[in-house]
């Protein structure tokens, strides 16, 4: 089998709306940290110079949101209440949602804004089949080319409510995108609302999750490396974070060869 990485890298050196803080304790500093802890908490004296090369282990401490990098949104992210019952957190989601056949839709020609159901229907026809229940649908918009730059957060295409409902009607429970959000950019939606007065243009793909239970994978990468619209398995298990509305994932595609 061949494994294709579909995940973005969490990198404190990249531009983010919510900057990543990454503190690194080197192996030498780890040795001194251990010795100090043993002395303070257990009354044991130990000279870190006695360690091989004077080093113990490195340690990384990060401060970031659960929506940094490739992540899975849980139903509780979309709101505190839902028509179908109490929205579940990321640690409560069934694992069998996240290891399923994938179906990639080519939307790379779409401009900034909201994608409608007609365009998704055409993409399905181009892919050669409709989603089967529990397939993981991946939206290849090409937005990942801008990852690490400010425009990654402002120039991409997302789904409107009708397009989201269309995919869920097939029994899909996980929809992924290589863009920052499954919705259109924040600024685009707000301008549309101010122009039309229609609240339905505000975060429609997310708010569909208040009506129907489903998860999103946001900030995927490398969808262009997939062998075609289907013929691969997607693995995107989210981190098990108690009570959280999202969890990071190392999303990959598995291709049998």
C-alpha atoms as one frame of an Amber mdcrd trajectory, in Angstrom:
protein
   0.000   0.000   0.000   0.977   3.636  -0.472   0.233   6.277   2.165  -0.376
   9.884   1.069  -0.084  12.569   3.728  -3.103  14.908   3.626  -2.161  16.987
   6.667  -0.694  20.440   7.085   2.304  20.955   9.369   1.879  22.784  12.665
   4.719  25.296  12.415   5.271  28.234  14.761   7.227  29.886  11.949   4.151
  30.085   9.715   1.666  32.948   9.718  -1.506  32.102  11.641  -4.540  34.093
  12.752  -3.920  32.587  16.185  -0.105  32.303  16.335   1.443  29.040  17.460
   3.845  29.233  20.407   6.458  26.470  20.452   8.892  26.188  23.346  11.669
  23.607  22.957  13.584  22.081  25.844  16.767  20.603  24.373  18.098  17.205
  25.546  20.786  19.008  27.580  18.181  21.280  29.154  16.031  18.201  29.740
  18.815  16.658  31.791  19.134  19.732  33.961  15.345  19.963  34.275  15.147
  16.337  35.467  17.955  16.813  37.985  16.326  19.928  39.399  12.960  18.157
  39.664  14.483  15.150  41.426  16.190  17.450  43.919  13.130  19.598  44.561
  10.454  16.912  44.752  12.336  13.834  45.967  15.461  15.114  47.723  17.696
  13.163  45.320  20.895  14.749  44.060  21.893  13.814  40.545  24.519  15.405
  38.336  23.191  15.637  34.742  26.804  15.577  33.567  26.732  11.850  34.374
  24.264  11.290  31.519  25.638  10.165  28.128  26.781  13.382  26.427  25.219
  15.248  29.356  21.824  14.894  27.729  18.511  13.314  28.695  15.386  13.940
  26.580  13.930  16.868  24.682  10.499  18.281  25.479   8.201  20.412  23.332
   5.523  22.671  24.795   3.006  24.205  22.395   0.207  26.704  22.729  -2.308
  26.499  19.884  -6.025  26.154  19.228  -7.713  22.898  18.280  -8.438  24.552
  14.922  -4.765  25.043  14.089  -3.468  22.711  11.409  -5.496  19.814  10.035
  -8.336  19.118  12.447 -11.798  17.584  12.773 -14.717  19.722  13.929 -17.188
  17.988  16.236 -20.939  18.732  16.280 -20.537  20.672  19.547 -18.403  23.200
  17.634 -21.442  24.325  15.631 -23.535  25.315  18.660 -24.646  24.232  22.116
 -28.013  22.926  20.896 -29.160  20.929  17.884 -32.506  19.840  16.475 -31.502
  16.190  16.729 -30.448  16.336  20.403 -27.349  17.242  22.374 -24.327  17.835
  20.114 -21.452  15.464  20.819 -17.887  16.525  21.599 -14.901  15.248  19.656
 -14.060  12.549  22.216 -17.589  11.147  21.880 -17.648  10.636  18.124 -17.770
   7.068  16.728 -14.354   6.030  15.434 -15.801   4.205  12.441 -16.688   7.570
  10.893 -12.983   8.315  10.434 -11.677   5.288   8.529 -13.691   5.146   5.350
 -13.419   5.203   1.539 -12.765   8.674   0.187 -14.323  10.583  -2.697 -12.466
  13.658  -3.961 -14.353  16.420  -5.756 -12.419  18.777  -8.024 -13.416  22.370
  -7.238 -10.118  23.996  -8.130 -11.791  26.337 -10.629 -14.072  27.897  -8.033
 -13.591  31.597  -7.143 -13.677  33.007  -3.620 -17.160  32.600  -2.183 -19.860
  30.005  -1.544 -20.272  26.861  -3.663 -23.850  25.829  -4.400 -25.529  22.452
  -4.737 -25.553  22.629  -8.547 -21.764  22.909  -8.618 -21.403  19.959  -6.216
 -23.784  17.932  -8.407 -21.585  18.674 -11.419 -18.438  17.701  -9.470 -20.068
  14.389  -8.524 -20.896  13.724 -12.161 -17.285  14.498 -13.096 -16.071  12.118
 -10.368 -18.165   9.345 -11.894 -20.245   8.388  -8.898 -22.245   9.642  -5.943
 -21.012   9.223  -2.364 -21.975   6.052  -0.597 -23.132   6.180   3.050 -20.228
   7.101   5.348 -17.834   7.889   2.492 -15.497  10.742   3.420 -15.914  13.480
   0.822 -12.839  15.658   0.219 -13.209  19.058  -1.455 -10.147  19.865  -3.544
 -10.305  23.657  -3.882  -6.572  24.302  -4.257  -6.577  26.610  -1.233  -3.679
  24.680   0.313  -1.341  26.480  -2.116  -1.721  29.545   0.102  -1.077  27.752
   3.420   1.215  29.741   5.706   0.225  33.078   4.153  -2.397  35.618   5.292
  -4.441  35.096   2.112  -4.978  31.441   3.096  -7.520  32.779   5.589  -9.277
  35.129   3.164  -9.151  33.614  -0.344 -10.934  30.290  -0.714 -14.274  28.730
  -1.611 -16.631  27.054   0.857 -20.039  25.369   0.783 -23.450  26.942   1.138
 -26.231  25.218   3.087 -27.823  23.489   0.090 -24.489  22.008  -1.017 -23.836
  20.706   2.496 -27.310  19.167   2.721 -26.819  17.513  -0.668 -23.748  15.615
   0.541 -25.370  14.670   3.838 -28.415  13.357   1.951 -26.168  10.597   0.570
 -25.324   9.439   4.103 -21.985  11.263   4.293 -20.930  12.020   7.858 -17.481
  13.554   7.307 -16.725  16.311   4.771 -13.168  17.576   4.351 -11.634  20.602
   2.648  -8.139  21.877   1.922  -9.342  25.392   2.785  -9.259  27.187   6.125
 -12.994  26.615   6.588 -15.821  24.606   5.058 -17.663  27.921   4.796 -16.683
  30.837   2.585 -14.215  33.379   4.075 -15.504  35.390   7.046 -15.261  38.727
   5.232 -17.126  37.408   2.186 -20.014  36.084   4.288 -20.354  39.263   6.321
 -20.391  41.450   3.201 -23.037  39.198   1.653 -25.143  39.490   4.812 -24.801
  43.268   4.841 -25.778  43.360   1.164 -28.756  40.988   1.355 -29.854  40.944
   5.008 -30.069  37.138   4.695 -28.766  35.377   7.798 -28.570  32.174   5.784
 -25.309  33.338   4.219 -23.583  33.414   7.635 -21.608  30.210   8.314 -24.209
  28.039   6.537 -22.086  24.861   6.295 -21.297  24.970  10.005 -24.867  25.800
  11.015 -26.231  22.852   9.020 -24.543  20.899  11.820 -27.208  22.232  14.177
 -29.802  20.422  12.082 -27.903  17.249  11.142 -25.007  15.559  12.912 -21.782
  15.511  10.920 -18.093  16.382  11.178 -15.788  18.528   9.062 -12.086  18.106
   8.356 -10.565  21.515   7.759  -7.125  22.555   6.527  -6.264  19.408   4.601
  -3.261  19.425   2.290  -1.924  17.671  -0.793  -5.286  16.533  -2.201  -3.814
  16.909  -5.662  -1.560  13.904  -4.946  -4.539  11.540  -4.708  -4.663   9.045
  -7.594  -8.160  10.073  -8.689 -11.601  10.846  -7.348 -11.760   7.518  -5.508
  -9.851   4.276  -5.011  -8.371   5.200  -1.634  -9.165   4.909   2.064  -9.101
   7.981   4.321  -7.856   7.758   7.907  -8.525  10.886   9.973  -8.964   9.865
  13.610  -9.258  12.992  15.790  -7.353  13.485  19.023  -9.424  12.399  22.025
  -9.821  15.692  23.919 -12.516  15.582  26.607 -15.284  18.114  26.069 -13.645
  19.707  23.015 -15.343  20.962  19.878 -12.463  19.848  17.654  -9.349  17.700
  17.636  -6.222  17.601  15.502  -5.749  14.729  13.083  -2.926  13.304  10.978
  -5.129  12.693   7.968  -3.787  10.288   5.360  -5.038   8.428   2.312  -4.198
   4.744   1.914  -3.913   3.499  -1.664  -3.741  -0.238  -2.328  -1.079  -1.150
  -4.918
